[in-house]
């Protein structure tokens, strides 16, 4: 629901889901690829070998999708609305780290992620857009 009492449009919900899933997936794949890379070596050949890693390439591709979809979402709604709307990504990222990457997740990380999402729900009842139309250039 938006703060105006009407539900978010299907288009906004779908793009929001793309933002969350591509961010979580992209970061998880990037982490998987970089951790499997071994010692990082600088220089052109070192960078090239990193970019040719299929996990890293897939992660970068998803993060490009994340950025483009996030830009789209930000063109429709306020930043202060978009970030809380996509905050579920924080908990999903912790879940991905725990179950896909076998990371040890402390209770403090769980609690911190859940607090972020709880704060997001508080903000979620606000209007989707508080700014007026586009301003004309002076």
LINJO-V457320 format. One record per residue. N is the residue number from 0. RES is the residue in one letter. PSI is psi in degrees with one decimal (NA if undefined). D_FIRST is the distance of its C-alpha to the first C-alpha in whole Angstrom. Layout:
n->N res->RES psi->PSI d_first->D_FIRST
n->N res->RES psi->PSI d_first->D_FIRST
//
This chain:
n->0 res->X psi->140.1 d_first->0
n->1 res->X psi->167.2 d_first->4
n->2 res->X psi->-10.9 d_first->7
n->3 res->X psi->2.4 d_first->8
n->4 res->X psi->7.3 d_first->6
n->5 res->X psi->149.2 d_first->6
n->6 res->X psi->154.7 d_first->4
n->7 res->X psi->148.8 d_first->6
n->8 res->X psi->153.6 d_first->9
n->9 res->X psi->-39.0 d_first->11
n->10 res->X psi->-44.0 d_first->14
n->11 res->X psi->-41.4 d_first->11
n->12 res->X psi->-40.7 d_first->10
n->13 res->X psi->-43.8 d_first->14
n->14 res->X psi->-36.6 d_first->15
n->15 res->X psi->-42.4 d_first->13
n->16 res->X psi->-39.9 d_first->15
n->17 res->X psi->-41.1 d_first->18
n->18 res->X psi->-48.5 d_first->18
n->19 res->X psi->-51.3 d_first->18
n->20 res->X psi->-41.4 d_first->20
n->21 res->X psi->-33.1 d_first->23
n->22 res->X psi->-50.3 d_first->23
n->23 res->X psi->-49.6 d_first->24
n->24 res->X psi->-43.2 d_first->26
n->25 res->X psi->-44.9 d_first->28
n->26 res->X psi->-38.5 d_first->28
n->27 res->X psi->-45.3 d_first->30
n->28 res->X psi->-40.1 d_first->32
n->29 res->X psi->-44.7 d_first->33
n->30 res->X psi->-44.8 d_first->34
n->31 res->X psi->-45.3 d_first->36
n->32 res->X psi->-40.9 d_first->38
n->33 res->X psi->-34.3 d_first->39
n->34 res->X psi->-30.2 d_first->40
n->35 res->X psi->-6.0 d_first->42
n->36 res->X psi->-23.0 d_first->44
n->37 res->X psi->-157.6 d_first->46
n->38 res->X psi->136.7 d_first->47
n->39 res->X psi->128.2 d_first->46
n->40 res->X psi->133.1 d_first->49
n->41 res->X psi->171.6 d_first->48
n->42 res->X psi->165.3 d_first->50
n->43 res->X psi->-40.6 d_first->49
n->44 res->X psi->-35.9 d_first->50
n->45 res->X psi->-44.6 d_first->48
n->46 res->X psi->-41.5 d_first->45
n->47 res->X psi->-42.8 d_first->46
n->48 res->X psi->-33.0 d_first->46
n->49 res->X psi->-47.2 d_first->42
n->50 res->X psi->-23.5 d_first->41
n->51 res->X psi->-10.4 d_first->43
n->52 res->X psi->124.4 d_first->41
n->53 res->X psi->-33.8 d_first->39
n->54 res->X psi->-43.6 d_first->37
n->55 res->X psi->-44.4 d_first->36
n->56 res->X psi->-42.5 d_first->36
n->57 res->X psi->-40.4 d_first->33
n->58 res->X psi->-43.7 d_first->31
n->59 res->X psi->-41.3 d_first->32
n->60 res->X psi->-44.7 d_first->31
n->61 res->X psi->-35.6 d_first->28
n->62 res->X psi->-30.2 d_first->27
n->63 res->X psi->-44.0 d_first->28
n->64 res->X psi->-41.9 d_first->25
n->65 res->X psi->-47.1 d_first->23
n->66 res->X psi->-44.1 d_first->24
n->67 res->X psi->-41.8 d_first->24
n->68 res->X psi->-34.4 d_first->20
n->69 res->X psi->-40.4 d_first->19
n->70 res->X psi->-41.7 d_first->21
n->71 res->X psi->-48.5 d_first->19
n->72 res->X psi->-39.9 d_first->16
n->73 res->X psi->-22.6 d_first->17
n->74 res->X psi->-17.1 d_first->19
n->75 res->X psi->-27.1 d_first->15
n->76 res->X psi->163.8 d_first->13
n->77 res->X psi->148.2 d_first->15
n->78 res->X psi->-42.1 d_first->17
n->79 res->X psi->-11.1 d_first->15
n->80 res->X psi->-40.4 d_first->12
n->81 res->X psi->-46.3 d_first->13
n->82 res->X psi->-48.1 d_first->15
n->83 res->X psi->-34.7 d_first->13
n->84 res->X psi->-35.3 d_first->11
n->85 res->X psi->12.2 d_first->14
n->86 res->X psi->-16.8 d_first->16
n->87 res->X psi->-21.6 d_first->16
n->88 res->X psi->-29.2 d_first->19
n->89 res->X psi->-47.4 d_first->21
n->90 res->X psi->-39.5 d_first->21
n->91 res->X psi->-33.5 d_first->22
n->92 res->X psi->-41.7 d_first->24
n->93 res->X psi->-42.5 d_first->26
n->94 res->X psi->-42.3 d_first->26
n->95 res->X psi->-42.6 d_first->27
n->96 res->X psi->-42.7 d_first->30
n->97 res->X psi->-51.2 d_first->31
n->98 res->X psi->-28.1 d_first->31
n->99 res->X psi->-33.1 d_first->32
n->100 res->X psi->1.6 d_first->34
n->101 res->X psi->37.2 d_first->35
n->102 res->X psi->149.9 d_first->35
n->103 res->X psi->122.2 d_first->35
n->104 res->X psi->117.4 d_first->32
n->105 res->X psi->163.2 d_first->33
n->106 res->X psi->-27.8 d_first->31
n->107 res->X psi->-38.1 d_first->30
n->108 res->X psi->-41.0 d_first->29
n->109 res->X psi->-48.0 d_first->26
n->110 res->X psi->-43.3 d_first->26
n->111 res->X psi->-43.1 d_first->25
n->112 res->X psi->-41.6 d_first->23
n->113 res->X psi->-34.9 d_first->21
n->114 res->X psi->-38.7 d_first->21
n->115 res->X psi->-45.1 d_first->19
n->116 res->X psi->-38.3 d_first->16
n->117 res->X psi->-42.4 d_first->16
n->118 res->X psi->-36.1 d_first->16
n->119 res->X psi->-37.7 d_first->13
n->120 res->X psi->-32.4 d_first->11
n->121 res->X psi->-39.1 d_first->12
n->122 res->X psi->-24.5 d_first->11
n->123 res->X psi->-20.2 d_first->8
n->124 res->X psi->5.1 d_first->7
n->125 res->X psi->164.8 d_first->9
n->126 res->X psi->146.8 d_first->9
n->127 res->X psi->-30.1 d_first->9
n->128 res->X psi->121.2 d_first->13
n->129 res->X psi->-6.7 d_first->15
n->130 res->X psi->155.0 d_first->18
n->131 res->X psi->-167.9 d_first->20
n->132 res->X psi->-178.5 d_first->21
n->133 res->X psi->137.4 d_first->24
n->134 res->X psi->143.6 d_first->27
n->135 res->X psi->144.0 d_first->30
n->136 res->X psi->140.8 d_first->33
n->137 res->X psi->NA d_first->35
//
